Amino acid sequence: MRKTVALRAVILVLSFILAAAAAAQVDPELTGVWSGVLDLGTAELELIFHIELDFAAGYSGHLDVPAQGARGIPLSFAGRKDGQIVFDVALIAGKFTGELKDGNLEGVWEQSGLKLPLTLKPGAADQRGFSRPQEPLPPYPYSEEEVVYENEEADIELAGTFTKPFGGGPFPAVILISGSGPQDRNEELMGHKPFLVLADYLTKRGIAVLRFDDRGVGASGGNFAAATTLDFASDVAAGVKYLQAREDVWPIKPICF
């Protein structure tokens, strides 16, 4: 009986020791929102970490990158490693490593072979924007029209924007075709809108432009993930057919970029 009581006492003491050790690795003050800005040289990129704590399971959280339209990227690890605070985002091969100083997290962001200093501050982020002097702003010196046309072969509708110079035309026309990955009509990435800029440049010089959301993206129907190269080609062909039916476009085959 005495041995059983003694054994239970030892187990209870060990439990307290383990609990204390686990608590030493947990910093409740890390919970909440932490935001900071990466200096990329030519631009700035805001990172927003949301950290939660479950004393049984430990830390969890996610990362938002508003400029890239990325929200809810799960953290693969959050907590302390080797005496430092680590927010690991395996999904994008990125990691923050730092330490708590004067209420801020001072450290380094590592991704794609780069190591950039990053200070994370508690509380809501600034949600700062970007200065894009090349990006056109309305009112535009040309006509802009939101359009929807059908890809009869795939039985889906594709949505886009058609711009043309003022006047009756007809005008030469081009279709802007996105590269790899799901893209919207502006091919927006990291706050840049290259197709918007390109369409503006061409239309100001007398060329009509059709740019459209990839299938399954934005206002376009269909399933991007299930599509093949031939499917994407048929979407472009549908755009060509749409332009050929317009009286304000030259009755020739449009050029596709």
Phi and psi in degrees as a GROMACS rama.xvg file:
@    title "Ramachandran Plot"
@    xaxis  label "Phi"
@    yaxis  label "Psi"
@TYPE xy
-63.2988  -36.8708  ARG-2
-63.7102  -38.6579  LYS-3
-65.4032  -43.6103  THR-4
-63.2882  -42.9101  VAL-5
-62.5372  -42.3508  ALA-6
-62.6796  -41.6963  LEU-7
-63.822  -37.794  ARG-8
-64.1709  -41.8589  ALA-9
-63.1414  -44.2914  VAL-10
-61.3706  -40.9866  ILE-11
-64.6319  -42.7467  LEU-12
-62.7338  -43.9843  VAL-13
-61.5412  -37.9619  LEU-14
-62.412  -42.6057  SER-15
-63.7595  -39.6217  PHE-16
-64.1329  -45.9904  ILE-17
-64.1428  -40.4334  LEU-18
-63.838  -40.0043  ALA-19
-66.2417  -38.7353  ALA-20
-65.2535  -40.8767  ALA-21
-65.7327  -40.7883  ALA-22
-64.5907  -31.5097  ALA-23
-65.5273  -24.7909  ALA-24
-89.5818  -2.33804  GLN-25
-111.252  127.193  VAL-26
-116.817  99.0426  ASP-27
-55.8169  -25.8051  PRO-28
-70.3725  -8.33824  GLU-29
-79.8864  -15.158  LEU-30
-70.0808  151.744  THR-31
115.308  -157.255  GLY-32
-104.843  132.153  VAL-33
-125.837  127.959  TRP-34
-131.5  146.809  SER-35
-156.185  167.347  GLY-36
-121.139  124.822  VAL-37
-84.3908  131.74  LEU-38
-91.7605  107.846  ASP-39
-93.7181  6.79502  LEU-40
93.4542  -65.2938  GLY-41
-94.8983  -8.7942  THR-42
-158.56  170.996  ALA-43
-121.341  145.121  GLU-44
-131.038  121.876  LEU-45
-89.405  131.284  GLU-46
-114.037  134.419  LEU-47
-127.079  114.931  ILE-48
-100.631  133.343  PHE-49
-112.668  114.808  HIS-50
-114.556  131.04  ILE-51
-122.125  157.104  GLU-52
-130.504  127.661  LEU-53
-118.482  115.584  ASP-54
-61.3283  -20.7042  PHE-55
-85.6932  -41.5222  ALA-56
-100.176  -16.3319  ALA-57
95.2376  -160.346  GLY-58
-81.0772  152.792  TYR-59
-148.653  169.046  SER-60
170.829  -174.346  GLY-61
-149.131  166.734  HIS-62
-118.475  137.083  LEU-63
-114.43  139.153  ASP-64
-128.338  85.9367  VAL-65
-55.3117  -38.6162  PRO-66
-64.2583  -24.5818  ALA-67
-100.244  4.24689  GLN-68
67.3072  20.6914  GLY-69
-100.501  124.093  ALA-70
-137.649  145.942  ARG-71
73.5201  26.5517  GLY-72
-71.3826  118.58  ILE-73
-69.461  143.06  PRO-74
-83.5377  132.626  LEU-75
-81.9449  -21.408  SER-76
-156.512  140.885  PHE-77
-144.612  129.446  ALA-78
148.213  -151.905  GLY-79
-106.643  136.434  ARG-80
-136.04  125.974  LYS-81
52.4812  38.9117  ASP-82
81.4051  0.509773  GLY-83
-117.719  155.522  GLN-84
-85.5529  129.536  ILE-85
-128.245  130.185  VAL-86
-116.301  105.622  PHE-87
-102.362  128.98  ASP-88
-120.024  80.4682  VAL-89
-61.0174  -30.301  ALA-90
-60.1412  -30.953  LEU-91
-116.063  14.038  ILE-92
53.5154  42.0054  ALA-93
-121.258  152.161  GLY-94
-152.847  134.927  LYS-95
-103.917  132.9  PHE-96
-131.191  128.275  THR-97
-167.349  -165.718  GLY-98
-144.262  157.435  GLU-99
-80.8199  122.062  LEU-100
-138.131  121.208  LYS-101
52.1707  37.3714  ASP-102
86.6587  -6.16393  GLY-103
-112.072  163.072  ASN-104
-101.705  109.715  LEU-105
-99.2733  124.719  GLU-106
-170.366  -151.743  GLY-107
-134.654  138.765  VAL-108
-101.55  127.328  TRP-109
-115.916  130.413  GLU-110
-166.303  135.739  GLN-111
53.0904  39.0113  SER-112
81.8783  -4.12394  GLY-113
-95.5702  147.182  LEU-114
-127.786  113.665  LYS-115
-121.994  135.829  LEU-116
-64.4749  141.037  PRO-117
-146.469  127.228  LEU-118
-109.275  120.614  THR-119
-100.855  129.248  LEU-120
-111.874  145.449  LYS-121
-72.5377  152.59  PRO-122
101.689  -179.664  GLY-123
-63.9816  147.113  ALA-124
-79.2724  163.806  ALA-125
-72.806  -21.8719  ASP-126
53.7696  46.8662  GLN-127
-71.1665  152.507  ARG-128
-100.194  -169.766  GLY-129
-124.683  149.142  PHE-130
-90.4496  113.217  SER-131
-121.1  81.0885  ARG-132
-62.7755  -22.3796  PRO-133
-79.3793  -13.2843  GLN-134
-80.1805  121.854  GLU-135
-69.7503  148.281  PRO-136
-124.205  142.534  LEU-137
-68.2674  156.902  PRO-138
-76.7301  139.744  PRO-139
-88.1693  150.605  TYR-140
-84.2305  36.4496  PRO-141
-161.079  174.727  TYR-142
-90.0008  137.361  SER-143
-125.377  133.705  GLU-144
-136.44  130.57  GLU-145
-83.1812  127.163  GLU-146
-128.009  156.031  VAL-147
-135.635  130.623  VAL-148
-138.734  163.228  TYR-149
-103.659  138.688  GLU-150
-96.8228  97.3732  ASN-151
-64.4413  -33.6944  GLU-152
-63.6812  -38.9346  GLU-153
-96.0785  -7.71866  ALA-154
57.4325  46.9091  ASP-155
-134.383  159.685  ILE-156
-106.257  139.717  GLU-157
-114.618  137.934  LEU-158
-113.219  142.913  ALA-159
-159.466  -169.602  GLY-160
-126.533  131.489  THR-161
-114.289  123.644  PHE-162
-117.996  144.122  THR-163
-150.421  156.13  LYS-164
-63.9354  156.181  PRO-165
-63.3161  147.431  PHE-166
117.404  173.95  GLY-167
-82.2207  -24.2586  GLY-168
79.2537  -155.775  GLY-169
-73.7286  160.664  PRO-170
-122.17  151.289  PHE-171
-64.3829  152.438  PRO-172
-138.208  151.029  ALA-173
-130.773  155.219  VAL-174
-113.656  130.773  ILE-175
-92.1282  124.775  LEU-176
-113.979  126.424  ILE-177
-71.6137  163.096  SER-178
-88.135  -147.532  GLY-179
-70.8555  151.965  SER-180
85.5395  156.496  GLY-181
-67.7442  125.978  PRO-182
-131.592  146.688  GLN-183
-86.0546  -178.824  ASP-184
-63.6358  -22.7522  ARG-185
-95.3291  -0.905275  ASN-186
51.5198  45.1396  GLU-187
-68.8193  132.65  GLU-188
-155.358  126.599  LEU-189
53.3655  38.5671  MET-190
84.4822  -7.84832  GLY-191
-91.5343  149.746  HIS-192
-131.969  73.0689  LYS-193
-60.612  -35.859  PRO-194
-71.0699  -31.6391  PHE-195
-64.5175  -44.199  LEU-196
-65.067  -44.3667  VAL-197
-66.1364  -41.8638  LEU-198
-63.1318  -40.1839  ALA-199
-61.2984  -45.416  ASP-200
-62.1287  -46.6523  TYR-201
-69.4328  -42.2736  LEU-202
-65.7784  -36.8363  THR-203
-63.761  -18.2672  LYS-204
-107.884  21.8907  ARG-205
91.5891  12.1631  GLY-206
-114.915  127.934  ILE-207
-75.2979  147.177  ALA-208
-135.15  133.715  VAL-209
-113.545  122.314  LEU-210
-125.748  141.997  ARG-211
-140.267  157.128  PHE-212
-72.2469  133.725  ASP-213
-55.8974  153.732  ASP-214
-56.3614  135.85  ARG-215
79.7185  5.23073  GLY-216
-122.24  143.698  VAL-217
58.4431  -126.037  GLY-218
-95.0312  3.60944  ALA-219
-86.7901  144.587  SER-220
-82.2695  179.211  GLY-221
98.6609  -179.704  GLY-222
-124.174  109.63  ASN-223
-64.9828  -45.473  PHE-224
-61.8558  -30.5731  ALA-225
-91.8404  -1.62262  ALA-226
-83.7185  151.287  ALA-227
-106.453  175.266  THR-228
-59.8521  -38.3928  THR-229
-65.4066  -35.3334  LEU-230
-63.8206  -44.8217  ASP-231
-64.9305  -36.435  PHE-232
-63.3041  -37.0321  ALA-233
-69.2874  -29.1661  SER-234
-66.0854  -40.6387  ASP-235
-65.7117  -42.9044  VAL-236
-60.1447  -35.8993  ALA-237
-65.161  -36.3868  ALA-238
-66.7016  -39.5405  GLY-239
-61.2888  -44.6976  VAL-240
-61.7804  -39.4325  LYS-241
-63.0259  -45.2921  TYR-242
-65.8591  -38.5289  LEU-243
-64.5786  -22.8171  GLN-244
-84.834  -9.07018  ALA-245
-86.7802  136.143  ARG-246
-76.644  -17.2573  GLU-247
-92.7474  10.4101  ASP-248
-117.93  141.09  VAL-249
-51.4264  139.489  TRP-250
-78.9257  54.3796  PRO-251
-136.026  172.076  ILE-252
-69.9433  125.559  LYS-253
-65.1923  155.504  PRO-254
-89.1203  135.903  ILE-255
-113.051  133.076  CYS-256
